[in-house]
Amino acid sequence: MTATKRAVVIGGGIGGLTAAAALHLRVLRVTVLERAPSLRPIGAAISLSPNALRALDVIGLGDEIRDLAAWQGDGGLRTPGGRWLSRSNAEAAAARFGGPLVLLHRATLIDHLAARLPGGAVRTAADALLADPGDRDRPARVRTPEGELEADLVVAADGIHSAVRATLFPDHPGPVYSGFTTWRVVIPVPGADFASHETWGRGRIWGTHPLKDGRVYAYAAAVTPAGGHAADERAELLHRYGDWHHPVPAVLAAARPEDVLRHDVHHIAEPLPAYHRGRVALVGDAAHAMPPTLGQGGNQAIEDAIVLAHHHDDLSAYTAVRLPRTTAVARQAVKVARLNLMTNRAGVVVRDAALAALSKAGPALFLRSFDGIADWRPPQPPYASRQTQVGER
C-alpha cells in the first residue's frame, strides 16, 4: 500500500488555504501552519474575477462565492469632479469574461476556504521555518516550536516578505517600494446611493464599491514617499479626498480613524528564477507580489494553488506554467499603476481625454484591462485549459 503523502503549508492566507484545500482533494495529508493567533485576516475586501472563480470551481467553492456578487448596475471610471470617463456594468463584464466579478470581505473568503479542510488541519500561532527544502531522495523539513515536520511537499504561502523565498533564493533582491501607499475601509454608510466606481486624479485614486452584506468597501492610493504615516489617517484622507465627488465625502464622514488601514505597496520587480526548489513551491505574494492596480494579487494566488495541486508531483511543471503568466500580469499591474497614478498635470489631461475617447469607441478600459487575464482556465476539469487536452465541462 502506498503511504499517503504529506504537504505542509506555511501561511494561512488565501493562497495557502486554497492550496491546502486543493491538495486535500488530491488525497494528501495537509497541515497548515499560520503564525497569527487566528485565521481572521487584518484587511479589507478582495475582488475575484472569473479566472479565480473558475479556479475555485475545482475545489467546489466557485458558486458559493459567485452568490456573493453585489455589483448589479452601472459602474466605471470617474474624475475627482464626478465626470464619467468610462462606463460599464455587471452584465457587460459577465458577458465579456464569461462570469461575474465578485467583491467580498477577505474574512468571508478565508472562512469558506477553511471550511473545506478537515478538522485539525490548521494550526494557528504556529511559527514555521524551512529547515531543509529536500530533494528527490529526501523529504523537506519544516521547523516549528513543537518540533520538525517532514513533508513530501512544502507550500510557501508566507507573503511578500517571505522567509522561505529568502532561504531558497538568497541572492534575489526581494520586494521593492512601488511608489505609492494605500488606505482601505469596510464600513456601513447609511443612506449612501452610488454606482460602483474608481476615480483617477493626479497621483491619487479612489474606489467605492458595495458589498453583499450592505457595507461599503472604499480604497485610496496616493504617490508618496515610503514609510509615511499620519496620527489620524481619516484626517489624512479628508485632506487628500474630502472635496472629491459623492459618495467620497459620505464615506469619510461615516469612517472612524480606527476603521482606516494604511499600507505602503511593494512588489517583486525582478522575477524569481523559479517558483520551486527541492520539494518547496512558492505561491502568491511569496512568488510574485504585484501592485493592486489590477486587483489580481489574490486571484493569481488562487490560480497558483490550483495549478500547484495539479502538478504536485512535478514542481518544475508548476514553475513552467505559472512563472510566465504571473510575470506578465505583474508587469501589466506596474504599467497600470504608472497610468492611474500619473502626477504630471498635462499628462493627466491627455490621459483622461484618451480614456473618454477610447470608451466611446469600444469596451470600457476597465473591461479591456482584464483581457488575457480573466479568460484563464484551470488545467483540470471543470474549465480545463486546452493545453492539457482535457475535455471541458
C-alpha positions in Angstrom: 0.0 0.0 0.0 1.3 3.4 -1.0 1.8 5.8 2.0 -0.3 9.0 2.0 1.9 11.9 1.0 2.1 14.8 3.4 2.0 18.5 2.5 2.9 21.3 4.9 1.6 24.8 4.0 3.4 27.7 5.6 0.8 30.6 5.7 -2.9 30.5 6.3 -3.9 33.3 3.9 -5.9 33.0 0.7 -3.2 31.2 -1.4 -2.2 28.9 1.4 -5.7 27.8 2.3 -6.7 27.3 -1.4 -3.6 25.2 -1.9 -4.4 23.2 1.2 -8.0 22.6 0.1 -6.9 21.6 -3.4 -4.1 19.2 -2.1 -6.6 17.7 0.3 -8.8 16.8 -2.6 -5.7 15.2 -4.2 -5.7 13.0 -1.1 -2.6 14.5 0.5 -2.4 14.8 4.3 -2.3 18.6 4.8 -1.1 20.7 7.7 -1.4 24.5 7.5 0.9 26.5 9.8 -0.3 30.1 10.4 1.8 32.2 12.7 -1.1 34.6 13.6 -3.3 33.6 16.6 -6.3 33.1 14.3 -7.1 32.9 10.6 -9.1 36.1 10.7 -7.2 38.4 8.3 -6.4 42.1 9.1 -7.5 43.5 5.8 -10.4 44.7 3.7 -12.1 43.3 0.7 -10.9 41.3 -2.3 -12.1 41.4 -5.9 -12.4 37.9 -7.5 -12.5 37.9 -11.3 -13.7 34.9 -13.4 -10.2 33.4 -13.6 -10.1 32.9 -9.9 -13.7 31.8 -9.7 -13.1 29.1 -12.2 -10.1 28.0 -10.1 -12.4 27.8 -7.1 -14.8 25.7 -9.1 -12.1 23.0 -9.0 -12.5 22.7 -5.2 -16.2 23.1 -5.3 -16.3 26.6 -4.0 -16.9 28.8 -7.1 -20.7 29.0 -7.0 -20.8 29.8 -3.3 -18.6 32.8 -3.9 -20.5 33.9 -7.1 -23.6 34.1 -5.0 -21.9 36.9 -3.0 -21.7 39.2 -6.0 -23.0 42.6 -5.2 -22.3 44.6 -8.4 -25.6 44.6 -10.3 -25.8 48.0 -12.0 -23.6 50.6 -13.7 -20.1 51.4 -12.8 -16.9 52.7 -14.3 -14.1 55.3 -14.1 -14.6 58.9 -13.0 -12.7 62.1 -12.4 -12.5 63.7 -8.9 -15.2 66.2 -10.0 -17.5 63.3 -10.8 -17.4 63.2 -14.6 -17.6 59.7 -16.1 -14.6 58.8 -18.2 -15.6 55.3 -18.9 -18.8 53.3 -18.0 -19.6 49.7 -17.8 -22.0 47.4 -16.0 -22.1 44.0 -14.4 -23.9 42.4 -17.3 -21.3 43.6 -19.8 -18.5 42.4 -17.6 -20.0 38.9 -17.2 -20.6 38.7 -20.9 -17.0 39.6 -21.8 -15.3 37.4 -19.2 -17.7 34.5 -19.0 -18.7 35.2 -15.4 -19.2 37.9 -12.8 -16.8 39.9 -10.8 -17.3 39.3 -7.1 -16.2 41.7 -4.3 -16.2 40.3 -0.8 -14.5 40.7 2.5 -11.3 38.7 2.8 -12.5 37.2 6.1 -15.5 35.7 4.3 -13.3 34.1 1.7 -11.0 32.8 4.4 -13.9 31.2 6.2 -15.2 29.5 3.1 -11.7 28.1 2.3 -11.0 26.9 5.9 -14.4 25.0 5.9 -13.0 22.9 3.0 -10.3 21.4 5.3 -10.6 18.6 7.8 -10.6 19.3 11.5 -7.2 19.8 12.9 -5.5 20.6 9.6 -4.9 24.3 10.5 -2.5 25.2 13.4 -2.6 28.8 14.4 0.1 30.6 16.5 2.5 28.3 14.7 5.7 29.9 13.6 7.5 27.9 10.9 10.9 27.9 9.4 12.1 25.9 6.4 15.0 23.8 7.8 15.7 21.8 4.6 14.0 22.1 1.1 14.6 18.4 0.5 15.2 16.8 -2.9 14.2 13.7 -4.8 15.8 11.4 -2.3 14.8 13.0 1.0 11.8 14.9 2.4 11.7 18.6 3.1 11.8 19.6 6.8 9.9 22.4 8.5 10.8 23.6 12.0 8.1 24.6 14.4 8.0 25.3 18.1 6.6 21.8 18.6 9.3 20.1 16.6 10.2 19.4 13.0 7.7 18.2 10.4 8.8 16.1 7.3 6.9 16.7 4.1 6.7 15.4 0.6 5.7 19.0 -0.4 6.1 22.3 1.3 3.9 25.2 0.1 5.4 28.6 1.0 2.5 31.0 1.2 4.1 33.3 3.7 3.6 36.6 1.9 5.5 39.4 0.3 8.3 39.3 2.9 8.6 35.5 2.6 11.3 34.0 4.8 11.1 30.8 2.7 11.8 32.7 -0.5 14.8 34.3 1.1 16.0 30.9 2.1 15.5 29.3 -1.3 16.9 32.3 -3.3 19.2 34.3 -1.0 20.6 36.3 -3.9 17.3 37.6 -5.0 16.8 41.3 -4.2 13.2 40.8 -2.9 10.4 43.3 -3.0 10.8 47.0 -3.8 8.6 50.0 -3.0 6.0 50.6 -5.7 6.0 54.4 -5.1 2.6 54.7 -3.5 0.7 53.9 -0.3 -2.9 52.7 0.1 -5.8 53.2 2.5 -8.8 50.9 2.9 -12.0 50.9 4.8 -15.0 48.5 5.1 -17.9 50.3 6.8 -21.6 50.8 6.7 -22.5 54.1 5.1 -26.2 54.9 5.9 -28.1 56.3 3.0 -25.3 56.2 0.5 -26.6 55.6 -3.0 -23.9 55.3 -5.7 -22.7 53.4 -8.7 -19.6 51.3 -8.2 -16.6 53.2 -9.4 -12.9 54.0 -9.4 -11.8 57.6 -9.6 -8.5 58.8 -11.0 -6.9 62.1 -10.0 -3.4 63.4 -10.3 -1.2 61.0 -8.3 -4.2 59.8 -6.4 -7.1 57.3 -6.9 -10.2 56.4 -5.0 -12.6 53.5 -5.3 -16.0 52.9 -3.8 -17.9 49.6 -4.1 -20.9 48.0 -2.4 -20.6 44.6 -0.6 -23.3 41.9 -0.5 -23.6 42.4 3.3 -24.6 46.0 2.9 -21.3 47.6 3.8 -19.2 49.7 1.6 -15.6 48.9 0.6 -13.6 52.0 -0.2 -9.9 52.3 -1.0 -7.5 55.1 -1.9 -3.9 55.3 -3.2 -1.5 58.2 -3.5 2.0 58.7 -4.7 4.0 59.5 -1.5 7.4 58.6 0.0 7.7 55.2 1.7 7.2 54.9 5.4 4.8 57.8 5.9 2.0 57.6 8.5 -0.4 60.2 9.9 -1.5 60.4 13.5 -5.1 60.3 12.2 -5.4 58.5 8.9 -9.0 59.5 8.4 -8.0 63.2 8.7 -5.3 62.4 6.1 -7.9 61.1 3.7 -10.1 64.1 4.3 -7.2 66.3 3.4 -6.5 64.4 0.2 -10.0 63.4 -0.9 -12.5 65.4 1.1 -13.5 67.6 -1.9 -14.0 64.7 -4.4 -17.3 63.7 -5.8 -20.2 61.9 -4.0 -20.0 59.4 -2.2 -16.4 60.1 -1.2 -17.3 62.7 1.5 -20.1 60.5 2.8 -17.7 57.5 3.2 -15.2 59.7 5.0 -17.9 61.1 7.3 -19.0 57.6 8.2 -15.5 56.3 8.9 -13.7 56.4 12.2 -9.9 56.8 12.5 -9.6 53.2 13.7 -11.5 52.0 10.6 -8.8 53.1 8.2 -6.0 50.8 7.3 -2.8 52.2 5.6 -0.1 50.2 3.9 2.8 51.0 1.6 2.7 49.0 -1.6 5.7 46.8 -2.6 6.1 44.4 -5.4 8.7 42.0 -6.8 10.2 43.8 -9.7 12.8 41.2 -10.7 11.1 37.8 -11.3 12.4 34.8 -9.5 14.3 32.2 -11.5 11.8 29.6 -10.4 8.8 29.1 -8.1 10.2 26.0 -6.6 13.4 24.4 -5.3 13.7 20.9 -4.0 10.3 19.9 -2.6 9.2 23.5 -1.9 6.9 25.6 -4.0 6.1 29.3 -3.6 2.6 30.7 -4.2 1.0 34.1 -4.2 2.9 37.2 -2.9 5.8 35.0 -1.8 6.4 34.2 -5.5 5.2 37.3 -7.4 3.9 40.2 -5.3 2.4 42.8 -7.5 0.7 46.2 -7.2 -3.1 46.0 -6.6 -3.9 48.1 -9.6 -5.4 45.1 -11.5 -6.9 43.5 -8.4 -5.0 40.3 -9.3 -2.8 39.6 -6.3 -5.2 37.3 -4.6 -6.6 36.0 -7.9 -3.2 34.9 -9.0 -2.5 33.2 -5.7 -5.7 31.2 -6.2 -4.6 30.2 -9.7 -1.2 29.2 -8.3 -2.8 27.0 -5.7 -4.9 25.1 -8.1 -2.1 24.6 -10.6 0.3 23.5 -7.9 -2.2 20.8 -6.7 -2.4 19.6 -10.3 1.4 19.4 -10.6 2.2 18.5 -7.1 4.4 15.6 -8.3 6.3 17.7 -10.7 7.2 21.2 -9.4 9.2 22.1 -12.5 5.9 21.9 -14.4 4.3 24.2 -11.9 7.1 26.8 -12.4 6.8 26.4 -16.2 3.1 27.1 -16.2 3.0 29.8 -13.5 6.1 31.9 -13.9 5.5 33.3 -17.4 1.8 34.1 -16.6 2.3 35.8 -13.3 5.3 37.8 -14.6 3.2 39.1 -17.4 0.3 40.0 -15.0 2.7 41.7 -12.6 4.3 43.8 -15.3 0.8 44.9 -16.5 -0.1 45.9 -13.0 3.0 48.1 -12.8 2.1 49.7 -16.1 -1.4 50.4 -14.9 -0.1 52.0 -11.7 2.0 54.4 -13.8 -1.1 55.3 -15.7 -3.7 55.8 -13.0 -1.2 57.4 -10.5 0.3 59.8 -13.1 1.5 63.0 -11.5 2.2 65.2 -14.5 -0.7 67.7 -14.8 -0.6 67.9 -18.6 -0.3 64.1 -18.8 -3.4 63.7 -16.7 -5.4 65.9 -19.1 -4.2 63.8 -22.1 -4.9 60.6 -20.2 -8.4 61.5 -19.3 -9.3 62.6 -22.8 -7.9 59.4 -24.2 -9.9 57.3 -21.8 -13.1 59.1 -22.7 -12.4 58.7 -26.4 -11.5 55.0 -26.1 -14.6 54.2 -24.1 -16.8 55.8 -26.8 -15.1 53.6 -29.4 -15.3 50.3 -27.7 -15.4 48.4 -24.4 -14.5 50.4 -21.3 -10.9 50.4 -20.2 -12.0 48.7 -17.0 -13.0 45.6 -19.1 -10.1 45.8 -21.6 -7.6 45.6 -18.7 -8.8 42.1 -17.9 -8.4 40.7 -21.4 -5.9 37.8 -21.3 -6.4 37.6 -17.5 -10.0 36.9 -16.8 -10.3 34.2 -19.5 -7.8 31.9 -17.8 -9.0 28.3 -17.1 -7.6 25.7 -14.7 -5.5 22.8 -16.1 -8.1 20.3 -14.9 -11.9 20.0 -15.1 -14.0 22.0 -14.8 -13.0 24.6 -17.5 -9.8 22.6 -18.3 -7.2 24.6 -20.3 -6.7 23.5 -23.9 -3.0 22.8 -23.4 -3.9 19.8 -21.2 -6.3 18.4 -23.9 -8.8 17.6 -21.2 -12.5 17.9 -22.1 -14.4 21.0 -20.9 -17.3 20.8 -18.6 
